[in-house]
């Protein structure tokens, strides 16, 4: 009787081990979800009549009246040293620098654009160099002191500039990962939208009191690399949903 119970116990252990092994193999063989292709775009919602969208695209290839990119204060080879910067084939800052024939690096390296926090410079790209009609560069300051809260003010600055330029839409690329900063993707995306829409609300307040005039913004598009598209999109969707409560 004792031998029968022992054999039954051993058989049960073996069966459980086989099932667990099978589960592990099945789990390991489950293919990873494919990354979204370049050009993938989705409308995430609306805030005060402004559509918020996300697109998988490099800022050097985005068709838009105004493209916003962000850069830190210059350090030698910062956007080219990978790692920590993203590889050249997925690095939006390198793509923009290539499109401008090295002008972005020259501006930064020479100190003509220092990249201090919220410093701006506006470029009109040469015809055929990149699809964007205007390129707004916003400084992020010292990379070692970066905080995601800064992106709220970046969003505000770019919105005020977009309204001043009279564009009906614009695209934003934070370019933090490109520059080698391991930033919180979700918080950065939400803060950009939050800052932009707070600025838009302030401008509309002035407009309602006949103290300013501007062409309304129809859409803001946040650009993201394939690996960060889903996280950014979901975070912004959640944020927009909270505004409706």
N, C-alpha and C positions, 0 to 999 in steps of 0.2 A: 504494500500500500504506500509506504514511505517512498519507495523508488518511483512509483507511478506519479506521485505528486511532484517529486523532484524533476522528473522528465517533462511533466506538463509545464512546470515553472520555467525550465530552460527553453522549452519550445516557445513560450509566450514572449520571453526576452528576445529571442532570435527574431520572432515575427515583428515585434516593435522596432527592433534595430533595422530590419529590412524596410519597413514602412518609412521610418525617419530618413534612411539613406535615399530612398526613392524620392521623398519630398525635397531633400537637399539638392539632388541632381536635377529635379524638375525646376526648382527655383533658380539654380545656377544657369540653367539653359534657357530661362525666360529672356527673350531678347529685350534690350533696353529700348525705351520709347525713342523713336527717331527724332532728331532735332528738326525744328521747322526750317524750311528752305528759305534762302534769300528771296525777299519780295513778299513773304507772308505778312499779311496785314489784317488787323481786326479793330473794329470800333468797340471801345470798352465802356462807353456810356457818354452821358452829357452832364455838364455842370453849367447852369445859367445860360443855356443855349449854345454852349461851346462843346463840340464833339471832341472827345479825348480818344486817341487811337495809338496803337503800337505797331511798329513795322520792323521786320528783320532787314536791316539795310545799313550799309556804310554811309556816313555823312557825305562822302565824296561822290556818291551815286544817287543821292536822294533828290528827286524833282520837287522843288519847293521855292516859294518866293524868298524865304529866309531860313537859313540853316544855322543853328546854334551849336557850337562846340565849346568844351571846357578844357583848360590847361592849367597845370601847376606852374609855380616858379621854376625856371629852367635849371636842370642839372645835366651834366654832360651825358649825352646819349640816352636820356631818360626814356623816350618812347621807343627806342630801338633795342634796348637791352632786354632780351627775353630769355628766361624769366628775369625779373618779375613782370615786365610788360608783356602784353599778349603777343603771340607770333605775328609776323608781318602780314600773313594772309588774312588774318581776322582783326587787325589793328586799325581802327578807324582813323586815328590820328596820323599814323604812317600813310594811310591812303590819301588823306587830305594834304599832307606835306608833299607827297608825290604829285598830286594833281596841281599843286601850286609851284611845282618845280623847286621845292626846297625853301620856299619863302617863309613858311610857318616856323621852321627851325631857325632860319636866319634872323627873323624878327625876335624870337625868344633868346637865342644865344647872344645876340648883339645888345640885348637889354632895351631895345626900342619898344618891346612889349614885355614888361617884367613878369606879368602873370600874377600880380598881387591880387588878393581876394577882392572879387567884384570889379576889378579893372576890366575895361572893355575896349575893343577895337573893331571897326566894321570894314570889311573888305568887299569889293565888287570883283568877283573872279573873272578872269579873261574868258571870252566866249570860247566854248568848247573844252574848257579845263574841268569844269564840274557843272552839273545841272542846276544847282542852286543859284538864284539871282544875286543874293547877298549872303555873306558869311559873317556872323557875329561871333567873336571869340571872347569868352568870359574867363577871367582869371580865378583860380581857386586858392592862391596863396601857397604857403609852405605845406608840402605833401605830408610832412611828419606831424602836422597839427590838424590834419583834416578831420572834420566832424560832419556827419550826414546832415545836420541841421543847417549847414551852410547852403545846401541845395535849395532850401526854402527861399533864401534871399536871391539865389541865382535865378529861380523861377520868376521872382518878382522883377528883377532887372530885365530879363529877356522879354517879359510881357510889356513893360513900359516902352522898351525899344521897338518892339513889333508894332505897337500902336503909333508910336512916333513916325515910323516908316510907312505906315498906312497899308500894311499887308493884311490879307484876310485869313492867312494861315501861316504856320511856321513849324519847323521840325527841330527837335532838341536831341542832342547826343551828349551824355554826361562824360563819356570817355574815361571814366575812372579806372576800370579794369585795363583798358588799353595802356594807361600810364603806369600800371603796375600796383595800383592800390586795391587791396582786398576789402572793398566797401560793402555795406549791407544793401544789396540790390533792391530789395523791397522798399526799405526806408527812403533810399535816394529817389526812386521813382515817384513815390507818394509825395515827398517834400517838394519836388519840382512842380507837380500839378498843384499842390496846395498853395505854394508861393505865387505861382502864375495867376491862379484864380482869385486869390486875395487882392493882388494888384489890379486885376480886371474889375473886381467889385469896387475898389476905390476910384478907379477911373470912371466907372459908370455913375458913381455917386456925384462926382464933379460934373459929368455930362448932364445928369438930371437937373442940376442947378445952373445950367448954361455957363459953366466955368471952363469947359473944354469941349472939343469935338474930335471924333476919330471914327475910322471905319471899323465896324465890329469884327471881332475874330470869330471865324467859323469853326476852325479846327486846330488843335495842337497834336502833333504826332511825336511820340517818343520813340527814338530808334534804339534798338537793342541787338546784340549779337545773338546767334542761335541758342547759345547755352544759357542766356539770361532773359530771353523773351518771355517764357512762361511765368517765371517768378515775378517779373515786372508787371506783366499783364494782370495776373491774379491779385497782386497787391493793390493795384489801382482800381480794379473792379470792387474789391472789398471797401476801399476808401469811398468810392462813389456811392456805394450802397448805404454807408453810414450816414451820408448827407440826406438821404431820403427818409430817415427814421424820425 
